[in-house]
Amino acid sequence: MINIVYRVVVKEGQEQTFRELANATLIPEATKMSGCTRFSLFQNIANIREFIFFETWDNKQSIHEYKQRLISLLGKPRSGEEFPEVMNNLIEEDEDLV
């Protein structure tokens, strides 16, 4: 089992767009995946631009398949990036916490 805690800070004014993308695509697609046992998103009420993903996956292959699914739905990533450009365009900074 693999736990992921991932922090993102979205660009100013993009909070609602990011939340909509998460609710419409990121969360539902993750929870459809057979290897996903938990996928939660939290927004910091003290800093509404900050979001924390908490995910539990069965294995690395499940994570890879999820990323590929997002690419098929949302488009290709920029060179050197893992996630679709439409997502990365909303994010100012990110970091893996676990």
N, C-alpha and C positions, 0 to 999 in steps of 0.2 A: 504494500500500500504506500502511496506517495501523497503527502500533504503539501499543499502549496499555499503560502500566504503572500499575496502580491499587492503592493500599494501603488496606486496611481494618483497623480494630481493632474486634473484636467485644466486646460487653458481657461482663463477667465471668461465667463459668459457661456461656456460649453457644458455646464453641469447638467442641464435638462436634456440636451442632445445626447450626452453620454449615458445618462440614466435611461432614456428611451431606447438607445441601442442595446444596452444591457438587458432591459426587460423584454424587448422584442426579439432579440437574437442570441446574445451571449448566454444568458441563463437558460432559456428553453432548449437551445441546441445542446448545451452541456448535459442537461438532465435527461435528454433523449439517449445519450451515449451509454452503452452497456457498462463501460468501465468507470463511469462517474458515480460515486456514492454520496458526494456532497458538493454543492456549488452554491455558495452564499456570497452576497455582495452587501457591504455596509458602507454608508456614507457618514462621514464625520460631521456631526452637527456643529462643532466649533469651527470647522473649516470645510464648507460645503464643496470645495473643489477636490477634496481628498476622499478617495474610495479605497476600500480594502476588499480583496477577493479572498475567500477561504474555500479551498477546494480539496477534495480527497478523490484520488484516482487509483484504480487497481494496479496500473503499470504505466511505463513510459509509452508503450504503444497506444494506449487509450488517449493519452495527452496528444500524441502526434496526430491521431485520427481526428480529434476535436479541432486542432489547429487547421488541418486540411479541410475539414467541413466549413470552418469559418471562411477560409480562402475561397472555397467554391461558392459560398453565399455572398460574400462581401467584396471579393476582388483580391488581387495579388498584393503582397507586401512590398515595401520599398526594398531596395538592395540592402542586405545585411539585417533585415528585420524579420521577425517570425509571424507577426500578425498583420492583417490587411491594413493597407494605407489609410482607409476610412477611419479605422480605430486610432491609428497612430497620429493622425492629424488632430485629434481631439486632446491628446495627452501632452502635457508639458514636461512631466518627469515621472519616472517609474522605478520601482526596485523590488526585488525578491526579498521578502523578510524571512522566509524559511526555505 
